[in-house]
């Protein structure tokens, strides 16, 4: 019922736990035999658990100091970076991004189709709060400039 769904999603404060019939019905709705089958699938799913994956990536330790790379993400964000060594990057150019030319940051790698999480941007001698690029859809461009 609508009130059951409201309780499940926390729209209504209630201390009742959902009945197994409710959990079985919801599990069947998304394609599982029952709630136990759904839990088993969830436990084994690589989507929700740790796993190895194939990815286009650029690892900092594989770069030489002075090499340049480009990274980009939707919608139309593009950065040109210079590798300074020790996983440190200098932003040479930035298009349509909150990251600005002159910023610096550290990261161990860039992985295509995954967000880029940075602990900070160093801007004008100060550090910003953490920054994420490509939160939705990840990096769409990861390439070395030759």
NUNU-290948 format. One record per residue: x negated, y negated, z negated of N, C-alpha, C in turn; chain; residue in one letter. Coordinates in steps of 0.2 Angstrom, whole numbers, plus 5000, padded with zeros to 4 digits. Example, Ala and Ser with C-alpha at 12.3 -4.5 7.8 and 13.67 -1.06 7.14 Angstrom:
! NUNU-290948
{n.px=4934; n.py=5028; n.pz=4961; ca.px=4938; ca.py=5022; ca.pz=4961; c.px=4934; c.py=5016; c.pz=4961; chain=A; res=A}
{n.px=4936; n.py=5011; n.pz=4965; ca.px=4932; ca.py=5005; ca.pz=4964; c.px=4936; c.py=5000; c.pz=4961; chain=A; res=S}
***
This chain:
! NUNU-290948
{n.px=4996; n.py=5006; n.pz=5000; ca.px=5000; ca.py=5000; ca.pz=5000; c.px=4996; c.py=4994; c.pz=5000; chain=A; res=X}
{n.px=4998; n.py=4988; n.pz=5002; ca.px=4994; ca.py=4982; ca.pz=5002; c.px=4992; c.py=4980; c.pz=4995; chain=A; res=X}
{n.px=4995; n.py=4982; n.pz=4989; ca.px=4993; ca.py=4981; ca.pz=4983; c.px=4987; c.py=4985; c.pz=4981; chain=A; res=X}
{n.px=4987; n.py=4991; n.pz=4984; ca.px=4981; ca.py=4996; ca.pz=4983; c.px=4975; c.py=4993; c.pz=4986; chain=A; res=X}
{n.px=4976; n.py=4991; n.pz=4992; ca.px=4970; ca.py=4988; ca.pz=4996; c.px=4967; c.py=4981; c.pz=4992; chain=A; res=X}
{n.px=4972; n.py=4977; n.pz=4990; ca.px=4970; ca.py=4971; ca.pz=4986; c.px=4966; c.py=4973; c.pz=4980; chain=A; res=X}
{n.px=4968; n.py=4978; n.pz=4977; ca.px=4964; ca.py=4981; ca.pz=4971; c.px=4957; c.py=4983; c.pz=4973; chain=A; res=X}
{n.px=4957; n.py=4987; n.pz=4978; ca.px=4950; ca.py=4990; ca.pz=4981; c.px=4945; c.py=4984; c.pz=4983; chain=A; res=X}
{n.px=4948; n.py=4979; n.pz=4986; ca.px=4944; ca.py=4974; ca.pz=4988; c.px=4943; c.py=4968; c.pz=4983; chain=A; res=X}
{n.px=4945; n.py=4969; n.pz=4977; ca.px=4944; ca.py=4965; ca.pz=4971; c.px=4948; c.py=4958; c.pz=4972; chain=A; res=X}
{n.px=4954; n.py=4958; n.pz=4976; ca.px=4958; ca.py=4952; ca.pz=4976; c.px=4963; c.py=4952; c.pz=4970; chain=A; res=X}
{n.px=4964; n.py=4958; n.pz=4967; ca.px=4968; ca.py=4958; ca.pz=4961; c.px=4964; c.py=4961; c.pz=4955; chain=A; res=X}
{n.px=4964; n.py=4958; n.pz=4950; ca.px=4960; ca.py=4961; ca.pz=4944; c.px=4964; c.py=4967; c.pz=4941; chain=A; res=X}
{n.px=4961; n.py=4973; n.pz=4941; ca.px=4965; ca.py=4979; ca.pz=4938; c.px=4959; c.py=4984; c.pz=4936; chain=A; res=X}
{n.px=4960; n.py=4987; n.pz=4931; ca.px=4956; ca.py=4992; ca.pz=4928; c.px=4957; c.py=4999; c.pz=4931; chain=A; res=X}
{n.px=4962; n.py=5000; n.pz=4935; ca.px=4964; ca.py=5006; ca.pz=4938; c.px=4959; c.py=5009; c.pz=4943; chain=A; res=X}
{n.px=4957; n.py=5015; n.pz=4943; ca.px=4952; ca.py=5017; ca.pz=4948; c.px=4957; c.py=5020; c.pz=4954; chain=A; res=X}
{n.px=4955; n.py=5020; n.pz=4960; ca.px=4959; ca.py=5022; ca.pz=4965; c.px=4960; c.py=5030; c.pz=4965; chain=A; res=X}
{n.px=4965; n.py=5032; n.pz=4967; ca.px=4967; ca.py=5039; ca.pz=4967; c.px=4963; c.py=5043; c.pz=4973; chain=A; res=X}
{n.px=4962; n.py=5049; n.pz=4972; ca.px=4958; ca.py=5053; ca.pz=4977; c.px=4962; c.py=5053; c.pz=4983; chain=A; res=X}
{n.px=4968; n.py=5053; n.pz=4983; ca.px=4972; ca.py=5053; ca.pz=4989; c.px=4971; c.py=5047; c.pz=4993; chain=A; res=X}
{n.px=4971; n.py=5041; n.pz=4989; ca.px=4969; ca.py=5035; ca.pz=4993; c.px=4962; c.py=5035; c.pz=4996; chain=A; res=X}
{n.px=4957; n.py=5038; n.pz=4992; ca.px=4951; ca.py=5038; ca.pz=4995; c.px=4950; c.py=5043; c.pz=5001; chain=A; res=X}
{n.px=4954; n.py=5048; n.pz=5001; ca.px=4954; ca.py=5053; ca.pz=5006; c.px=4957; c.py=5050; c.pz=5012; chain=A; res=X}
{n.px=4963; n.py=5046; n.pz=5011; ca.px=4966; ca.py=5043; ca.pz=5017; c.px=4962; c.py=5038; c.pz=5020; chain=A; res=X}
{n.px=4958; n.py=5034; n.pz=5016; ca.px=4954; ca.py=5029; ca.pz=5019; c.px=4948; c.py=5032; c.pz=5023; chain=A; res=X}
{n.px=4946; n.py=5037; n.pz=5020; ca.px=4940; ca.py=5041; ca.pz=5024; c.px=4943; c.py=5044; c.pz=5030; chain=A; res=X}
{n.px=4949; n.py=5047; n.pz=5030; ca.px=4951; ca.py=5050; ca.pz=5036; c.px=4952; c.py=5044; c.pz=5042; chain=A; res=X}
{n.px=4954; n.py=5038; n.pz=5039; ca.px=4956; ca.py=5033; ca.pz=5044; c.px=4949; c.py=5031; c.pz=5048; chain=A; res=X}
{n.px=4943; n.py=5031; n.pz=5045; ca.px=4937; ca.py=5030; ca.pz=5048; c.px=4934; c.py=5036; c.pz=5051; chain=A; res=X}
{n.px=4937; n.py=5042; n.pz=5051; ca.px=4935; ca.py=5047; ca.pz=5055; c.px=4932; c.py=5053; c.pz=5051; chain=A; res=X}
{n.px=4933; n.py=5053; n.pz=5045; ca.px=4930; ca.py=5059; ca.pz=5041; c.px=4936; c.py=5063; c.pz=5038; chain=A; res=X}
{n.px=4934; n.py=5069; n.pz=5037; ca.px=4939; ca.py=5074; ca.pz=5035; c.px=4942; c.py=5072; c.pz=5028; chain=A; res=X}
{n.px=4938; n.py=5070; n.pz=5023; ca.px=4941; ca.py=5068; ca.pz=5017; c.px=4935; c.py=5063; c.pz=5014; chain=A; res=X}
{n.px=4936; n.py=5061; n.pz=5007; ca.px=4932; ca.py=5057; ca.pz=5004; c.px=4925; c.py=5060; c.pz=5003; chain=A; res=X}
{n.px=4925; n.py=5067; n.pz=5001; ca.px=4919; ca.py=5071; ca.pz=5000; c.px=4915; c.py=5071; c.pz=5006; chain=A; res=X}
{n.px=4918; n.py=5072; n.pz=5012; ca.px=4914; ca.py=5072; ca.pz=5018; c.px=4911; c.py=5065; c.pz=5020; chain=A; res=X}
{n.px=4915; n.py=5060; n.pz=5018; ca.px=4912; ca.py=5053; ca.pz=5019; c.px=4906; c.py=5052; c.pz=5015; chain=A; res=X}
{n.px=4906; n.py=5054; n.pz=5009; ca.px=4901; ca.py=5053; ca.pz=5004; c.px=4895; c.py=5057; c.pz=5007; chain=A; res=X}
{n.px=4896; n.py=5063; n.pz=5009; ca.px=4890; ca.py=5067; ca.pz=5012; c.px=4887; c.py=5064; c.pz=5018; chain=A; res=X}
{n.px=4892; n.py=5061; n.pz=5022; ca.px=4889; ca.py=5057; ca.pz=5028; c.px=4885; c.py=5051; c.pz=5026; chain=A; res=X}
{n.px=4888; n.py=5048; n.pz=5021; ca.px=4884; ca.py=5042; ca.pz=5019; c.px=4877; c.py=5043; c.pz=5016; chain=A; res=X}
{n.px=4877; n.py=5049; n.pz=5012; ca.px=4871; ca.py=5051; ca.pz=5009; c.px=4865; c.py=5053; c.pz=5015; chain=A; res=X}
{n.px=4868; n.py=5055; n.pz=5020; ca.px=4863; ca.py=5058; ca.pz=5025; c.px=4862; c.py=5052; c.pz=5031; chain=A; res=X}
{n.px=4866; n.py=5047; n.pz=5031; ca.px=4866; ca.py=5042; ca.pz=5037; c.px=4859; c.py=5038; c.pz=5036; chain=A; res=X}
{n.px=4856; n.py=5038; n.pz=5042; ca.px=4850; ca.py=5034; ca.pz=5042; c.px=4852; c.py=5027; c.pz=5043; chain=A; res=X}
{n.px=4858; n.py=5025; n.pz=5044; ca.px=4860; ca.py=5018; ca.pz=5045; c.px=4860; c.py=5015; c.pz=5038; chain=A; res=X}
{n.px=4861; n.py=5019; n.pz=5033; ca.px=4862; ca.py=5016; ca.pz=5026; c.px=4856; c.py=5018; c.pz=5022; chain=A; res=X}
{n.px=4851; n.py=5022; n.pz=5024; ca.px=4846; ca.py=5025; ca.pz=5020; c.px=4839; c.py=5023; c.pz=5023; chain=A; res=X}
{n.px=4834; n.py=5024; n.pz=5020; ca.px=4827; ca.py=5024; ca.pz=5023; c.px=4826; c.py=5028; c.pz=5029; chain=A; res=X}
{n.px=4823; n.py=5026; n.pz=5034; ca.px=4821; ca.py=5030; ca.pz=5039; c.px=4816; c.py=5027; c.pz=5044; chain=A; res=X}
{n.px=4813; n.py=5031; n.pz=5048; ca.px=4808; ca.py=5029; ca.pz=5053; c.px=4812; c.py=5027; c.pz=5059; chain=A; res=X}
{n.px=4810; n.py=5022; n.pz=5063; ca.px=4813; ca.py=5020; ca.pz=5069; c.px=4808; c.py=5018; c.pz=5074; chain=A; res=X}
{n.px=4810; n.py=5018; n.pz=5080; ca.px=4806; ca.py=5015; ca.pz=5086; c.px=4808; c.py=5008; c.pz=5086; chain=A; res=X}
{n.px=4802; n.py=5004; n.pz=5087; ca.px=4804; ca.py=4997; ca.pz=5088; c.px=4798; c.py=4994; c.pz=5092; chain=A; res=X}
{n.px=4799; n.py=4988; n.pz=5095; ca.px=4794; ca.py=4984; ca.pz=5098; c.px=4792; c.py=4980; c.pz=5093; chain=A; res=X}
{n.px=4786; n.py=4980; n.pz=5091; ca.px=4783; ca.py=4976; ca.pz=5086; c.px=4776; c.py=4974; c.pz=5087; chain=A; res=X}
{n.px=4774; n.py=4968; n.pz=5084; ca.px=4768; ca.py=4965; ca.pz=5084; c.px=4765; c.py=4965; c.pz=5077; chain=A; res=X}
{n.px=4760; n.py=4968; n.pz=5076; ca.px=4757; ca.py=4969; ca.pz=5069; c.px=4751; c.py=4964; c.pz=5068; chain=A; res=X}
{n.px=4751; n.py=4960; n.pz=5063; ca.px=4746; ca.py=4955; ca.pz=5062; c.px=4739; c.py=4958; c.pz=5062; chain=A; res=X}
{n.px=4738; n.py=4963; n.pz=5060; ca.px=4731; ca.py=4966; ca.pz=5059; c.px=4729; c.py=4968; c.pz=5066; chain=A; res=X}
{n.px=4733; n.py=4969; n.pz=5071; ca.px=4731; ca.py=4970; ca.pz=5078; c.px=4729; c.py=4964; c.pz=5082; chain=A; res=X}
{n.px=4730; n.py=4958; n.pz=5079; ca.px=4728; ca.py=4952; ca.pz=5083; c.px=4722; c.py=4949; c.pz=5081; chain=A; res=X}
{n.px=4719; n.py=4945; n.pz=5086; ca.px=4713; ca.py=4942; ca.pz=5085; c.px=4714; c.py=4935; c.pz=5083; chain=A; res=X}
{n.px=4710; n.py=4932; n.pz=5079; ca.px=4711; ca.py=4925; ca.pz=5077; c.px=4711; c.py=4920; c.pz=5083; chain=A; res=X}
{n.px=4716; n.py=4916; n.pz=5084; ca.px=4716; ca.py=4911; ca.pz=5089; c.px=4721; c.py=4914; c.pz=5095; chain=A; res=X}
{n.px=4723; n.py=4920; n.pz=5094; ca.px=4728; ca.py=4923; ca.pz=5099; c.px=4735; c.py=4919; c.pz=5098; chain=A; res=X}
{n.px=4739; n.py=4918; n.pz=5103; ca.px=4745; ca.py=4915; ca.pz=5103; c.px=4751; c.py=4920; c.pz=5104; chain=A; res=X}
{n.px=4757; n.py=4920; n.pz=5101; ca.px=4762; ca.py=4924; ca.pz=5102; c.px=4769; c.py=4919; c.pz=5102; chain=A; res=X}
{n.px=4774; n.py=4922; n.pz=5105; ca.px=4780; ca.py=4919; ca.pz=5105; c.px=4785; c.py=4924; c.pz=5102; chain=A; res=X}
{n.px=4790; n.py=4921; n.pz=5098; ca.px=4795; ca.py=4924; ca.pz=5095; c.px=4802; c.py=4920; c.pz=5096; chain=A; res=X}
{n.px=4807; n.py=4924; n.pz=5097; ca.px=4813; ca.py=4920; ca.pz=5098; c.px=4819; c.py=4924; c.pz=5095; chain=A; res=X}
{n.px=4825; n.py=4921; n.pz=5094; ca.px=4831; ca.py=4924; ca.pz=5092; c.px=4837; c.py=4920; c.pz=5094; chain=A; res=X}
{n.px=4843; n.py=4923; n.pz=5093; ca.px=4849; ca.py=4919; ca.pz=5095; c.px=4851; c.py=4914; c.pz=5090; chain=A; res=X}
{n.px=4854; n.py=4909; n.pz=5092; ca.px=4855; ca.py=4907; ca.pz=5099; c.px=4850; c.py=4902; c.pz=5101; chain=A; res=X}
{n.px=4846; n.py=4904; n.pz=5106; ca.px=4841; ca.py=4900; ca.pz=5110; c.px=4835; c.py=4897; c.pz=5105; chain=A; res=X}
{n.px=4833; n.py=4901; n.pz=5100; ca.px=4828; ca.py=4898; ca.pz=5096; c.px=4821; c.py=4901; c.pz=5099; chain=A; res=X}
{n.px=4816; n.py=4897; n.pz=5099; ca.px=4809; ca.py=4900; ca.pz=5101; c.px=4804; c.py=4896; c.pz=5098; chain=A; res=X}
{n.px=4799; n.py=4900; n.pz=5096; ca.px=4793; ca.py=4898; ca.pz=5092; c.px=4787; c.py=4900; c.pz=5096; chain=A; res=X}
{n.px=4782; n.py=4896; n.pz=5097; ca.px=4775; ca.py=4898; ca.pz=5099; c.px=4771; c.py=4897; c.pz=5093; chain=A; res=X}
{n.px=4767; n.py=4903; n.pz=5092; ca.px=4763; ca.py=4903; ca.pz=5086; c.px=4756; c.py=4904; c.pz=5088; chain=A; res=X}
{n.px=4751; n.py=4902; n.pz=5083; ca.px=4744; ca.py=4904; ca.pz=5084; c.px=4742; c.py=4908; c.pz=5078; chain=A; res=X}
{n.px=4739; n.py=4913; n.pz=5079; ca.px=4737; ca.py=4918; ca.pz=5073; c.px=4730; c.py=4915; c.pz=5070; chain=A; res=X}
{n.px=4730; n.py=4913; n.pz=5064; ca.px=4724; ca.py=4911; ca.pz=5061; c.px=4720; c.py=4916; c.pz=5057; chain=A; res=X}
{n.px=4723; n.py=4922; n.pz=5057; ca.px=4719; ca.py=4927; ca.pz=5053; c.px=4722; c.py=4928; c.pz=5046; chain=A; res=X}
{n.px=4721; n.py=4934; n.pz=5043; ca.px=4724; ca.py=4935; ca.pz=5036; c.px=4731; c.py=4935; c.pz=5036; chain=A; res=X}
{n.px=4735; n.py=4937; n.pz=5041; ca.px=4742; ca.py=4937; ca.pz=5042; c.px=4745; c.py=4930; c.pz=5042; chain=A; res=X}
{n.px=4741; n.py=4925; n.pz=5043; ca.px=4743; ca.py=4918; ca.pz=5043; c.px=4745; c.py=4915; c.pz=5050; chain=A; res=X}
{n.px=4750; n.py=4911; n.pz=5051; ca.px=4752; ca.py=4909; ca.pz=5057; c.px=4753; c.py=4901; c.pz=5057; chain=A; res=X}
{n.px=4751; n.py=4898; n.pz=5062; ca.px=4753; ca.py=4891; ca.pz=5063; c.px=4758; c.py=4890; c.pz=5069; chain=A; res=X}
{n.px=4763; n.py=4886; n.pz=5068; ca.px=4768; ca.py=4885; ca.pz=5073; c.px=4766; c.py=4879; c.pz=5077; chain=A; res=X}
{n.px=4764; n.py=4881; n.pz=5084; ca.px=4762; ca.py=4876; ca.pz=5089; c.px=4768; c.py=4872; c.pz=5092; chain=A; res=X}
{n.px=4773; n.py=4876; n.pz=5093; ca.px=4779; ca.py=4873; ca.pz=5096; c.px=4786; c.py=4876; c.pz=5093; chain=A; res=X}
{n.px=4791; n.py=4873; n.pz=5093; ca.px=4797; ca.py=4875; ca.pz=5090; c.px=4803; c.py=4872; c.pz=5094; chain=A; res=X}
{n.px=4808; n.py=4877; n.pz=5096; ca.px=4813; ca.py=4874; ca.pz=5100; c.px=4820; c.py=4877; c.pz=5096; chain=A; res=X}
{n.px=4824; n.py=4872; n.pz=5095; ca.px=4831; ca.py=4873; ca.pz=5092; c.px=4830; c.py=4877; c.pz=5085; chain=A; res=X}
{n.px=4825; n.py=4876; n.pz=5081; ca.px=4824; ca.py=4880; ca.pz=5075; c.px=4823; c.py=4875; c.pz=5069; chain=A; res=X}
{n.px=4825; n.py=4878; n.pz=5063; ca.px=4823; ca.py=4874; ca.pz=5057; c.px=4816; c.py=4874; c.pz=5056; chain=A; res=X}
{n.px=4812; n.py=4879; n.pz=5059; ca.px=4805; ca.py=4879; ca.pz=5058; c.px=4802; c.py=4874; c.pz=5063; chain=A; res=X}
{n.px=4797; n.py=4870; n.pz=5061; ca.px=4795; ca.py=4864; ca.pz=5064; c.px=4787; c.py=4866; c.pz=5066; chain=A; res=X}
{n.px=4786; n.py=4862; n.pz=5072; ca.px=4779; ca.py=4862; ca.pz=5074; c.px=4774; c.py=4860; c.pz=5068; chain=A; res=X}
{n.px=4769; n.py=4863; n.pz=5067; ca.px=4765; ca.py=4861; ca.pz=5061; c.px=4766; c.py=4865; c.pz=5055; chain=A; res=X}
{n.px=4771; n.py=4869; n.pz=5055; ca.px=4773; ca.py=4873; ca.pz=5049; c.px=4768; c.py=4879; c.pz=5049; chain=A; res=X}
{n.px=4767; n.py=4882; n.pz=5044; ca.px=4763; ca.py=4888; ca.pz=5043; c.px=4766; c.py=4893; c.pz=5039; chain=A; res=X}
{n.px=4765; n.py=4900; n.pz=5040; ca.px=4768; ca.py=4905; ca.pz=5036; c.px=4764; c.py=4911; c.pz=5037; chain=A; res=X}
{n.px=4765; n.py=4916; n.pz=5032; ca.px=4762; ca.py=4922; ca.pz=5032; c.px=4767; c.py=4928; c.pz=5033; chain=A; res=X}
{n.px=4765; n.py=4933; n.pz=5037; ca.px=4769; ca.py=4939; ca.pz=5038; c.px=4765; c.py=4944; c.pz=5041; chain=A; res=X}
{n.px=4766; n.py=4950; n.pz=5039; ca.px=4762; ca.py=4956; ca.pz=5042; c.px=4764; c.py=4958; c.pz=5049; chain=A; res=X}
{n.px=4770; n.py=4957; n.pz=5051; ca.px=4772; ca.py=4959; ca.pz=5057; c.px=4779; c.py=4956; c.pz=5060; chain=A; res=X}
{n.px=4780; n.py=4957; n.pz=5066; ca.px=4786; ca.py=4954; ca.pz=5069; c.px=4789; c.py=4961; c.pz=5073; chain=A; res=X}
{n.px=4796; n.py=4962; n.pz=5071; ca.px=4799; ca.py=4968; ca.pz=5074; c.px=4805; c.py=4966; c.pz=5078; chain=A; res=X}
{n.px=4805; n.py=4968; n.pz=5084; ca.px=4810; ca.py=4966; ca.pz=5089; c.px=4817; c.py=4969; c.pz=5086; chain=A; res=X}
{n.px=4822; n.py=4965; n.pz=5087; ca.px=4829; ca.py=4967; ca.pz=5085; c.px=4830; c.py=4968; c.pz=5077; chain=A; res=X}
{n.px=4825; n.py=4965; n.pz=5073; ca.px=4826; ca.py=4965; ca.pz=5066; c.px=4824; c.py=4958; c.pz=5064; chain=A; res=X}
{n.px=4828; n.py=4956; n.pz=5058; ca.px=4827; ca.py=4949; ca.pz=5056; c.px=4819; c.py=4948; c.pz=5053; chain=A; res=X}
{n.px=4817; n.py=4942; n.pz=5054; ca.px=4810; ca.py=4940; ca.pz=5051; c.px=4811; c.py=4937; c.pz=5044; chain=A; res=X}
{n.px=4809; n.py=4940; n.pz=5039; ca.px=4810; ca.py=4937; ca.pz=5032; c.px=4803; c.py=4934; c.pz=5030; chain=A; res=X}
{n.px=4803; n.py=4928; n.pz=5029; ca.px=4797; ca.py=4924; ca.pz=5027; c.px=4798; c.py=4922; c.pz=5019; chain=A; res=X}
{n.px=4792; n.py=4923; n.pz=5015; ca.px=4793; ca.py=4921; ca.pz=5008; c.px=4793; c.py=4913; c.pz=5008; chain=A; res=X}
{n.px=4790; n.py=4910; n.pz=5013; ca.px=4791; ca.py=4902; ca.pz=5013; c.px=4788; c.py=4900; c.pz=5019; chain=A; res=X}
{n.px=4789; n.py=4893; n.pz=5021; ca.px=4786; ca.py=4890; ca.pz=5026; c.px=4781; c.py=4885; c.pz=5022; chain=A; res=X}
{n.px=4775; n.py=4884; n.pz=5024; ca.px=4771; ca.py=4878; ca.pz=5022; c.px=4772; c.py=4872; c.pz=5026; chain=A; res=X}
{n.px=4775; n.py=4867; n.pz=5024; ca.px=4776; ca.py=4861; ca.pz=5028; c.px=4773; c.py=4855; c.pz=5024; chain=A; res=X}
{n.px=4769; n.py=4851; n.pz=5027; ca.px=4766; ca.py=4845; ca.pz=5024; c.px=4763; c.py=4846; c.pz=5017; chain=A; res=X}
{n.px=4760; n.py=4852; n.pz=5016; ca.px=4757; ca.py=4854; ca.pz=5010; c.px=4761; c.py=4857; c.pz=5004; chain=A; res=X}
{n.px=4768; n.py=4858; n.pz=5006; ca.px=4772; ca.py=4860; ca.pz=5001; c.px=4775; c.py=4867; c.pz=5004; chain=A; res=X}
{n.px=4778; n.py=4871; n.pz=4999; ca.px=4781; ca.py=4877; ca.pz=5001; c.px=4789; c.py=4876; c.pz=5001; chain=A; res=X}
{n.px=4792; n.py=4879; n.pz=5006; ca.px=4799; ca.py=4879; ca.pz=5006; c.px=4802; c.py=4885; c.pz=5003; chain=A; res=X}
{n.px=4808; n.py=4885; n.pz=5001; ca.px=4811; ca.py=4892; ca.pz=4999; c.px=4811; c.py=4897; c.pz=5005; chain=A; res=X}
{n.px=4812; n.py=4903; n.pz=5003; ca.px=4812; ca.py=4909; ca.pz=5008; c.px=4816; c.py=4907; c.pz=5014; chain=A; res=X}
{n.px=4814; n.py=4910; n.pz=5020; ca.px=4817; ca.py=4908; ca.pz=5026; c.px=4818; c.py=4915; c.pz=5030; chain=A; res=X}
{n.px=4824; n.py=4915; n.pz=5033; ca.px=4825; ca.py=4921; ca.pz=5038; c.px=4827; c.py=4919; c.pz=5045; chain=A; res=X}
{n.px=4824; n.py=4922; n.pz=5049; ca.px=4825; ca.py=4920; ca.pz=5057; c.px=4828; c.py=4926; c.pz=5060; chain=A; res=X}
{n.px=4833; n.py=4925; n.pz=5064; ca.px=4837; ca.py=4931; ca.pz=5067; c.px=4841; c.py=4935; c.pz=5062; chain=A; res=X}
{n.px=4844; n.py=4932; n.pz=5057; ca.px=4848; ca.py=4935; ca.pz=5053; c.px=4853; c.py=4940; c.pz=5056; chain=A; res=X}
{n.px=4857; n.py=4937; n.pz=5061; ca.px=4861; ca.py=4941; ca.pz=5065; c.px=4858; c.py=4944; c.pz=5072; chain=A; res=X}
{n.px=4857; n.py=4950; n.pz=5072; ca.px=4854; ca.py=4953; ca.pz=5078; c.px=4846; c.py=4953; c.pz=5079; chain=A; res=X}
{n.px=4843; n.py=4950; n.pz=5074; ca.px=4836; ca.py=4951; ca.pz=5074; c.px=4832; c.py=4946; c.pz=5079; chain=A; res=X}
{n.px=4826; n.py=4948; n.pz=5079; ca.px=4821; ca.py=4944; ca.pz=5084; c.px=4823; c.py=4947; c.pz=5091; chain=A; res=X}
{n.px=4824; n.py=4943; n.pz=5096; ca.px=4825; ca.py=4945; ca.pz=5103; c.px=4819; c.py=4945; c.pz=5107; chain=A; res=X}
{n.px=4814; n.py=4941; n.pz=5105; ca.px=4808; ca.py=4940; ca.pz=5109; c.px=4802; c.py=4941; c.pz=5104; chain=A; res=X}
{n.px=4798; n.py=4945; n.pz=5106; ca.px=4791; ca.py=4946; ca.pz=5102; c.px=4786; c.py=4948; c.pz=5107; chain=A; res=X}
{n.px=4782; n.py=4943; n.pz=5109; ca.px=4777; ca.py=4945; ca.pz=5114; c.px=4770; c.py=4941; c.pz=5113; chain=A; res=X}
{n.px=4765; n.py=4944; n.pz=5115; ca.px=4759; ca.py=4940; ca.pz=5115; c.px=4758; c.py=4936; c.pz=5121; chain=A; res=X}
{n.px=4755; n.py=4930; n.pz=5120; ca.px=4754; ca.py=4926; ca.pz=5126; c.px=4747; c.py=4927; c.pz=5129; chain=A; res=X}
{n.px=4747; n.py=4929; n.pz=5135; ca.px=4740; ca.py=4931; ca.pz=5138; c.px=4737; c.py=4925; c.pz=5142; chain=A; res=X}
***
